[in-house]
């Protein structure tokens, strides 16, 4: 073989120079230990190669590049170190053996194997295998292949020493076999690594492309969207996090750094950090402390509702003085449409807080309040945390709307989860399942709204209840003139002067078309008038529309309610009672008649147990006192009494119709009519005492709406009159009573006299009057 060698040892360089000057022949022999710098006879192998120097080139760094051609094997006989180089005495070995069949077969196998080897070993030129196939000398073939395969020096030396041709070919074959195994494994590893690399590179390349596209789409001109990790690190450093939150955020960020950016777990951690760092840490709205300005804002937005406004202004006064006040938790309770939700917005405006409204109607899962744990896929923080993040300040006004409509099922009870939120002593450490750290809600002002107090007791206990009763007719007129009419004119695109609703027209609308505690129906009715007016104007039938009581029916349609007294004349056995409902007060008629029987009482009108017992109490009282009312006790043996409370489909319950029932039954038994302009409310006892009732303001409002003049109330409710608006007190004659006797004296048209029941029975025996046809019967 012709091979280039790099020679650096002085002795070797001197030997080359000496050889160049003589016959250009040198002896090449391998060292046993390559590290030995000055080898002697024992440091080299016994057999080497005689070679001829073809070219010698001295390099600038002192080393020599020499091109040598191997000639023949030779045994080293003696080694002499004469002068500056070594000389060797060698015995040349010449081989010329005729090839046997075995050797020929081996040669073929070796050539074939070498072809496989050269395919796997990329370092060999492609033509080497072809050249090997052309060699027909077995010894040369073995040596050529040995020179081209990558094996250790000791193994090559073994091939050099082996003079037996067949053995040498076998050895070459074995070495190639070993190398082939290694190369195949190497190839497998390479292809696997390459595949992996390609995938990673592809992902990286695509991600970079995606980033570039997003940059082009979204933030043109903004160089790079900033490294996300760096951004998060900066946020953690600059935000005023609590100690616990900072520790948690740092730990999560550390986790995020070690994750593959596209993995699902990384998304979870990223979302968590977004929520945690999105909370308003240390950010507060500047609160207003001007009490007069707050009062002005509240008055401008809402007419009446003095009690609530006073409470808000008092709260502001305390805050102005102390700077720190655990947010009060107010619960505004009242019928629909009286402005509970809009009042919440007004309070936020008056106090300078951000306003957040969260409707709790139909919420039945505790996780809505407290969030889900992060172990769940798609978990989210609760509404409290979400809304705080949205508000961007840690002291907003939080309106929890419809708190009485909270659901409750097997998933949990959200009302119980709210206990922690609405307790000023506990909510400075509110723990959300998603965040797993404490959040301070003590600066938040909570306002809740409800239609009824049908709430769990512990929840009621945490809130300050402020009742918003319905509006009086005058208040409704005022609200409509200040807010509703202007709002509808703007909504319907009407111009100034095109639509006028006179004061009298408005009153007629309230009296005949609405019967509610709030003003929602009134607003709908006004909207209806505005639509009809606008249509007429656009059709060219009118340039402007003025609505008065006379033309109201043309726009509003058929009258829905009768305003004024329910009865047109004094009736026997018909009493006007007063009822409280969730949507305000109502007038309630109590009717009774006597029928032949045995002194029993029959009750109809879908009455509850309490009301039935109340009727039985009334009956027993009358039976006990019958002589003093001019009723013969023997009468009860011949007559039954039937008491009915229309309307039949509406459920009624409660004890407050007690005095009404007594009055109705006494009127029936004595035949003395009841005054139509008198209404009454109060619970009755077996001794005839009148006990206090609830919902007085709503009941009085209903009496005023219904055109009643005199209302009888229990004496013990007299103290509540202080909270009743002056216009109600002035519009009604309110008479406190202690005993049923006073009620009968005031409610019946004449003194009680004994009835001649024989005459009454004769009348009852007469044939009945003909029944009117169905069309003429009225409810």
C-alpha positions, 0 to 999 in steps of 0.5 A: 500500500502507498500511505502518507505518514506524519513523522515528528520524532527526531530519530525517525526524521534522521532515519528518513533523511539518511535513507533518502540519501542512500537507497530510499529503503526503510523498515517500518515496525509497530510499537508495543506501547505507543507512549514510549518515546525512545523505544529499544529492541524490546519495545517493538514487534518482531515483524514489520514491513520493508518500504520505499520512500516516494516523497518527503515534505518538511512542514513549517512546524518541524514535522515531516510528511512522508509518502511510503510504499510497502514492499514486503514482510520482514523479521527484525533480526537486530536493532542498532542505535548508531548515531542519531537514528536506528538501523535494523538488520532484517530478514525478508520474507517472500511468499509465493504459494499456489492457491488451493480450492479452499483459499479460492473459496475463502477469497470469494467469501472475503470479497463478498463480505467486504462489499457488505462492509463497504456499504455500511462504512461510509469512510471507504470510497465506493470503488474500493470494493470493485478494486478488491474484487479484481485482486487475484493474489490471495496474500495481496487480497488479505493484506489489502482488505486488512489495510482498509478495515478499521481494527486495532493495531494489535489485530493488524499486527496479528494479520501481518505475522500470520503467514498461512494464507487460509488462516489469514483470510479467515482472520480477515473474515472474522474481523470484518464480521465483528466490525459489520455487527458494530456498524449495523448497530451504529447505523440503527442508532444513527437513524434513530437519532436522526429521526429524533433530531428531524422531529425536534428540528421540525417542531422547532422550525414550525414553532418559529414559523408560527411565532413569525406569523403571529407576530405579523398578524398581531403585533406588527412592528413589535420586535418579538413578543417577548420571552414568556418566561422572562415576562412571568419572572418580571411580573413576579418580581414587580407585583406586590404579591403576598409572601405565600403567593410569591413562594407559590408563583416562584415554585410554579415558574421553576416547574414551567421552565423544566417542561416542554413548552407544548406539553399539556402540563405546561398549559395547566401551569401557564394558566395557573400563573396567568390567574394568580398574577392577574389578580389585583395584588395591592391595587385599590380604587381610590374611595370617595369620602365626600358624604354630601356627594354620595348622598347626591349620587344616590338621590339622583339615581333613586327616588325614595328608599331613604332607609337604604341611602341612610345606611350607605351614607353612615357607612361612608361616614365611618370609612371617611373617619377611620380609613379602614372598615371591614366591608359591611354585608348588606342584604337588600330584600324586596319584591321584583322591580323595586330597584335592588340591582340598580341600587347596588350599581349606585352604591358603587358609584357613590363610594368610588368602587369598581362594580361587579355583579354576579347572579347566583340564580340557579347556581347549584355547585359549590365549585362555582364559588370556590373553584375546582381543584387543579387536578381536574382537566379544564379546572377553573377558579371560582366566580369570586376570584374570576370577578376580582381579576376582572375588576382589577382592584382589590376593593370592588363592590360585589353584588351577589344577585338573587341570593335566595335562588341558590340551588342545592343538590348532590354536588354540594351546597353553594349557600354553605360555601358563601358563609366563608365569603360573607363573614368579615371575620373569616374572609381575609383568608378566603381559600379558592380550591384552584389557587390553593392560597389565601386571598384577602376579601376583607376590603370588598364590599358585598351587597346581596339581593333577594326577593324573600328571606327564604335563606339558610339561617347561618347565611341570614345571620351574616348579613344586615337585612335592609327591606325595600318595600314597594313604592306608593302611587306618588313615588311611582309617578315621581320615578316615571317622570324622573327616569322611566318616561325619559328612558323610553323616549330615548330608547324609541328614538322619539324627539322632544315634544313628540310624546307627552304623558300627562301627570293625570294620564300617568296616574290612570296608567298606574291605577288601571294597568299595573298592580305591582310593588315595583315599576317593571310593568309600568315601564313596559306599559310606558314602552307600549305607549311610546311604540304606538305613538311612534307608529302614528307619527311615522304613518303621518297620522299625528305630529305629536301624541299627548296621552291623557286619562281620556285617550289612554285606552286607545293606546294601552288597550283594555283596562286590566284592573279596577281601581278603587273599592272592590265593592260598590256597596256595603255587603253582608258577610263580605270583608276586605282583608289585607295580605302580604305576598312576595311581590307586595301587598294585596287586598283579600276578600273574605266571604261567608254565608250560612247554610242549613247544617249542624254548626260546622265551619267549611273553608274553601279558597286553597287555604294553608293549615295556619289559616284554617286553624285561624278560622276555627279559632274565630268560630270558637270565639264567636260561639263563646260570645254569641249571646253578647252579639245577639246570636242565639246559641241554638242557631249553631245547631241548625246552621253551618257556616261556609267561608270562602276566600277568592281567588280559588287558585291562589294559595293563602296562609298565615294568621293575619286574616283572623279579625277579618274572619270574625267580622265576616262570620258575625256579619253573616250571623247577625245580618249587619252589612260590613262597611266597604271602605274599611280593610283590616289585618290582625291575628285573633285569639280565643279571647278576642285579643288582636295580635300583631302581624308582619308586612305592614307597609306593603299591606297599607300600600295595597289598601291605598292602591285599592282606594280603602279609606280606613284600615284597622291594625293591631295596637302592637303594630302602632310603633311600626307606623313611624317607618311608614311614608307620610303620604301613606299615613295621610292617605289612610285613616289608620286605627289601632285596635286591641279587641275584636269588639272594637273591630266590630264597632268600626267595621259593621254599618249598624249596631248588632241586633238579634235576627229573627231566624224563623223569618230567615228560614221561611225566606230560605224555603221559598223557590230560588230566583231564575239563574242569569244566562252565562254571558251576564255572569261576572267575576 
